[in-house]
């Protein structure tokens, strides 16, 4: 009987080892770096309720994903490189990581120090892509998110047409996944309309918030609701592109309902 018992235990142990050998390995931990400007960046408390879409973006993923938001207010591809903000990211990249690259707001304005010519903008995007791939990480290009601008007939007007086209062309030429946030955010603003789209931006009447006692009329930067809505647009394209990252999205995503009278 003892020999039979030992045989059964041995058989059970071997069976367990076989199951473990063929069980799928747990997903590796990865880091998703966000590089870009103020529309993506985390904010200091003194700027609230201004919120970059990169802030809520981190909450959509499981524990295997770390969102490392390196975006900064006022930065262009040119200044991000000049201030040595890119090299630490490139140095830290590991195989399987992602770099989400969203610039254009500050590159495209000739009166800003951060201005990048069209040729410079393209070359800088190419550098981010190339150096990301050298580390066996995955670049993802994003067109700059839309500003809130409507014409007299209530139609959204694009304000990044030239620089968004450059991003699209680089993505096509280099076969990089593209999230066309300019296009999808314009569609979202059109859906909300001229007045209700104010609910997505850092628009405040005097006395409404202690950080802005004189009020705020900002058609570029989002409030918390707007940031979440933009993050959801990015998330939708992560799924559409079938990035491996999509498998790590938390399934309990909550849709945000907007009350048009909520002001």
C-alpha positions, 0 to 999 in steps of 0.5 A: 500500500505504501508503494502504491501511495508513493506512486500516486504522489509521484504521478500527481507531482509529475502531472503538476509539473507538466501543467506548470511547464505548459502554463502561459507565463505571466505578462511581463511588466512594461513601462509606457513613456509619454513624451509631449507638451502641456495637453498630455502633462501631469500638473502641479496643484497650483494649476488645477483644475487644468489636467493633461490627458496623460494623468487619467490615462494611467488608471486604465491599465492593470498592475503590469503597466507603469505609465511614466509621464515625462510630458512638460508644459510648453515643450516642443520636439526641439526643446524636449531634446535641447533640455535633455528630457529625451535621453534619460527616457532612451537610456531607460527603455527596455524591450517591450516598453512603449513611447507615446510621442505627441508634439506639435502645439509648441513646434508650430508657433514661429513666435515661440522659442520652442519653434521647430521648422517643418523639417526639424519637426520631422527629423526630431520625430524620426529620432524618437522613433529610431532610438526607441526601436534601437532599444526594441521598444515600441514607438507610437505617434500621436497627432497634436490634440485639437484646440477648441475653435469653431467657425461662425457656422459652428464647425470645428476648425483645425489649428494643427493641419500642417504639423499633424500632416507631418506626424501622419507622414512620418508614421506612414513612412516608418510604419509606426502605429498612429493615433490621430488624436487631432482628428478624433478630438475634433470629432468629439468637440463637434459632437459636444458643440460650441457651448457644451465643448466648454465643459471639457476645457479649463474654462472658469468664471471669476471666483469659481476656483481659487487658483484662477480668481479672475477666471479662465478662458482657455481653449487649449488645456483640459479640465479633469473631464476633458482630460479623461475624454481625451484619454479615452480617445487614445485608449480606443485607438490602442484597442483599434490598433491591436497593440499588445498594450491593449491586452492590459487594459482594465476591463472595468472602464467607466463611461462618463456621462455629461450633463449639458447643464453642469455649469 
